[in-house]
Amino acid sequence: MFLDRWHYSLITQLRYSTPFREQHYVLIIYIYIQIPIIRKINTLFSNDRGVIKQVCLSTFVSSRVI
């Protein structure tokens, strides 16, 4: 599934790029919690995958800033 691959690539990027280990694990847990929620949204808007990816990215960026 598209979102699974996207989340997986995001997690691997985090694994190799984030120097702060604690923050990195918190973000991975946060992303894993988000996956089922995103899947539910995906079933509602199956033709708007780009929008959903943008929502994921914006929440990821905002959580990264914190």
Sequence and secondary structure as in RCSB ss.txt:
>XXXX:A:sequence
MFLDRWHYSLITQLRYSTPFREQHYVLIIYIYIQIPIIRKINTLFSNDRGVIKQVCLSTFVSSRVI
>XXXX:A:secstr
 HHHHHHHHHHHHHHHH S HHHHHHHHHHHHHHHHHHHHHHHHTTT HHHHHHHHHHHHHHHHH 
